[in-house]
Amino acid sequence: MSSRKTTRRELLRQSALLAAWGSSGLSGAQSTPVLPPRRDWPREQATPELGLPDLEGKRWQWGDLRGAPVLLNFWASWCEPCRAEMPSLELAAERFARQGLRVLAVNFRETDQALQRYLQVYPTGLTVLRDRDGATARRFGVRVFPTTVLVNARHRTRWVVQGEVDWTAPHAQAWLAELCQTPDSK
């Protein structure tokens, strides 16, 4: 049993060394961001209600998005990965607009002043919704920021992705293409 622990410990040490070497630039390999896994939404679980106001006070419901696939991105201005992800979300929104994709940036529990300060420095073309009390994030099971929820055109939640994503990367673009092509209730 002790040889098993030693072997496991040695493998962990070697893995850590390889990771450090690879990220140091000494390996000659380009660093590529790791794409977080896409988790399936449970089929038996309904898509939670939306019911969130935008910056002008208009309350958004799923009916307002009839027939459109939706990317809901839960974010906060204090979240560094959220801020880093925002430009790629905007590019994805532009690229998939012809397929009907709507990208909604759901701000999590920030004051009006904090959000306005952020948007003055970093304006966005995305529709920003306000989850002032965090209830919508809880209904979607959000515990990590950013979290992105991908909802098909029939408003069935398909997938959840936790963590920062480069939405211009090939795998992420493939996810969005699949979302836009499958209006069924899979």
C-alpha positions in Angstrom: 0.0 0.0 0.0 2.9 2.4 0.7 4.3 1.8 -2.8 0.9 2.8 -4.2 1.0 6.1 -2.2 4.5 6.8 -3.3 3.6 6.1 -6.9 0.6 8.4 -6.7 2.7 11.1 -4.9 5.4 10.8 -7.5 2.9 11.1 -10.4 1.4 14.2 -8.8 4.9 15.7 -8.4 5.7 14.9 -12.0 2.4 16.4 -13.2 3.1 19.6 -11.3 6.6 19.9 -12.7 5.3 19.3 -16.2 2.6 21.9 -15.8 5.1 24.4 -14.4 7.5 23.7 -17.3 4.7 24.0 -19.9 3.4 27.3 -18.5 6.9 28.8 -18.1 7.4 29.1 -21.8 10.5 26.9 -21.8 8.7 24.1 -23.6 8.3 26.2 -26.7 4.5 25.5 -26.7 2.0 28.3 -26.9 -0.2 28.6 -23.9 -3.8 28.0 -24.8 -6.6 28.7 -22.4 -8.4 25.7 -21.0 -12.0 25.5 -22.0 -14.3 24.8 -19.0 -16.5 21.7 -19.4 -20.0 22.1 -20.7 -22.4 20.4 -18.3 -25.8 19.1 -19.4 -28.9 20.6 -17.7 -31.1 17.8 -16.2 -33.8 17.0 -18.7 -36.4 16.7 -16.0 -35.6 20.2 -14.7 -37.6 23.0 -16.2 -35.9 26.3 -17.2 -36.3 28.8 -14.3 -38.3 32.0 -14.9 -36.3 35.0 -16.0 -38.3 38.1 -14.8 -35.3 40.4 -14.6 -35.2 44.2 -15.3 -32.7 45.7 -17.8 -30.9 49.0 -17.2 -33.9 51.0 -18.3 -36.3 49.1 -16.0 -38.0 46.9 -18.7 -38.7 43.5 -17.2 -37.5 40.6 -19.4 -39.4 37.3 -19.6 -38.9 34.2 -21.8 -41.8 35.4 -23.9 -39.8 38.5 -24.9 -37.2 36.1 -26.5 -39.7 33.9 -28.4 -37.9 31.7 -30.8 -34.4 32.9 -30.0 -31.6 30.8 -28.5 -30.2 32.6 -25.4 -26.8 32.8 -23.8 -27.3 34.0 -20.1 -24.0 35.1 -18.6 -24.0 35.6 -14.9 -21.3 38.1 -14.0 -20.2 40.8 -11.6 -17.9 43.8 -12.0 -15.7 42.6 -9.1 -15.0 39.3 -10.9 -11.8 39.4 -12.9 -12.6 36.4 -15.1 -16.1 38.0 -15.8 -14.5 41.2 -17.0 -11.9 39.3 -19.1 -14.7 37.2 -20.8 -17.0 40.2 -21.7 -15.3 41.2 -25.0 -15.5 37.6 -26.4 -19.2 37.5 -25.4 -19.8 40.7 -27.4 -18.0 39.2 -30.4 -20.0 36.0 -30.1 -23.2 38.0 -30.0 -22.3 39.8 -33.2 -21.2 36.6 -35.0 -24.4 34.6 -34.1 -26.9 37.5 -34.4 -28.0 36.3 -37.8 -28.9 32.9 -36.2 -31.0 34.7 -33.7 -28.8 34.2 -30.6 -29.5 36.7 -27.8 -26.7 37.3 -25.3 -27.9 38.6 -21.9 -25.4 39.7 -19.3 -27.0 39.1 -15.9 -25.3 41.3 -13.3 -25.2 39.7 -9.9 -26.2 41.7 -6.8 -24.5 45.0 -7.5 -25.7 48.4 -6.5 -26.8 50.8 -9.2 -23.8 53.0 -8.5 -21.3 50.2 -8.8 -22.8 48.9 -12.0 -23.0 52.4 -13.6 -19.4 53.1 -12.6 -18.3 49.9 -14.3 -20.3 50.5 -17.5 -18.9 54.0 -17.8 -15.4 52.7 -17.9 -16.3 49.4 -19.8 -19.3 50.1 -21.9 -21.0 47.0 -23.5 -23.4 46.5 -26.4 -24.9 43.5 -24.6 -28.3 43.7 -22.9 -27.5 43.9 -19.2 -30.1 42.5 -16.8 -30.1 43.1 -13.0 -30.3 40.2 -10.6 -30.3 42.5 -7.6 -31.1 39.9 -4.9 -29.4 36.9 -6.6 -32.7 34.9 -6.7 -32.4 34.1 -10.4 -28.8 33.0 -10.1 -29.9 30.7 -7.3 -32.7 29.2 -9.4 -30.1 28.5 -12.1 -27.7 27.0 -9.5 -25.0 29.6 -10.0 -22.2 29.3 -7.4 -19.2 30.3 -9.5 -18.6 33.5 -11.6 -18.8 33.7 -14.4 -21.4 31.1 -15.1 -23.0 30.8 -18.5 -26.4 29.1 -19.2 -27.2 28.1 -22.7 -30.9 28.0 -23.5 -32.4 26.8 -26.9 -35.0 28.5 -29.0 -37.8 26.7 -27.2 -36.4 28.0 -23.9 -35.2 24.6 -22.6 -31.9 25.0 -20.8 -29.4 22.8 -22.5 -26.0 23.4 -20.9 -24.2 25.2 -18.1 -20.6 26.3 -18.2 -18.8 27.5 -15.1 -15.8 29.7 -15.4 -14.3 32.0 -18.0 -14.7 31.1 -21.7 -13.2 32.6 -24.8 -16.4 32.6 -26.8 -14.4 33.1 -30.0 -12.5 29.8 -29.5 -13.4 27.0 -31.9 -15.0 24.7 -29.2 -17.1 27.6 -27.8 -18.2 28.6 -31.3 -19.2 25.0 -32.0 -21.3 25.1 -28.8 -23.1 28.2 -30.0 -23.6 26.8 -33.5 -25.1 23.7 -32.0 -27.4 25.7 -29.7 -28.6 27.9 -32.7 -29.3 24.8 -34.9 -31.3 22.8 -32.4 -34.6 24.4 -31.6 -36.0 21.1 -30.3 -36.6 20.3 -26.6 -33.6 18.0 -26.2 
